[in-house]
Amino acid sequence: PYVCRDGECGFVVAPGDSGGLARAIQRLEQSAELRHQFGNGARKRALAEFAEPVMVRRYWELFQRLSSPGLA
C-alpha cells in the first residue's frame, strides 16, 4: 500500500483475498482507459516519491538526523 495507492496507480487487495484480486484483474482487463490512468498515476508517483534526487535527499536528511548529537 505504501508504493501503490489504491485507485491511483493500481488496486490494493488484502492478502488472501483471491476474489478481490480476480475482480481487480477483470477490471483492468476490461478497461484500457483504467490501465492508462493507473500507468500515468504510477509514473507520476514514482517520479515524485522515488526518483534518485528525491531518495538522495531523503537519505541525506535521515543521516543528518541520525548523526545529530542529541540522538546519542
N, C-alpha and C positions, 0 to 999 in steps of 0.2 A: 504493500500500500504506500510505502514511502516513495518509491520510484514511480509507480503508476497510480495516478489519481483516478478513481472510478468515474467513468463518464467523460474524462478529459482526454486521456490518451489510451484508453482501454477499459476493460472491465476488471474489477477486483471481485473474485469469487472466494468464498470461505473454503478453507481446506476441507477436503472430503465431500464437498457439495458437487457431486457429479452432475446432478440435474441442472444446477446453476451454470456449471461450465458448459454443458451441452447447449443450454439456451443462449449463452453468450456467443458461442461459436456459430450457432444458427443465425443470430442477428448479424454477425459480421459477414457471414456467407451471403446473406440476402441483401446487404446494403453496401454498394461501392461508395456511396456518399459517407457513410459512417466510418468505413475503413480509411477513407481520405481524411476525414475530420480527425480521427484518432492519430493517424500518421503525422499530420500537421501539429497536433497538440503534443505528441511525443517529442517531435523535433524542437518545438518551442521550449518545452520544459528542459530537455537535455541541454540546450544552449544556455538557458537561464540558470540552471542549477548545477550542471555537471561539466561544463566546458572547462578546459585546462586553466584559463585565467581565474575562473571562479574558485576552482578547487585549490589552486595555489594560494589564493588569498585566504581561503578558509583554513587551510593547514597552517599558514603563517600566523593567523590570529590565534589558532589553537596553541601553537608552540609558544607564542608570546605569553598567553595566559598561563600555560604550564610552567614556564620559566620565571614567572613573577616571584619575587622574594616572599611575598605574603602567603604563597601557597605551600611553602616548605614547612 
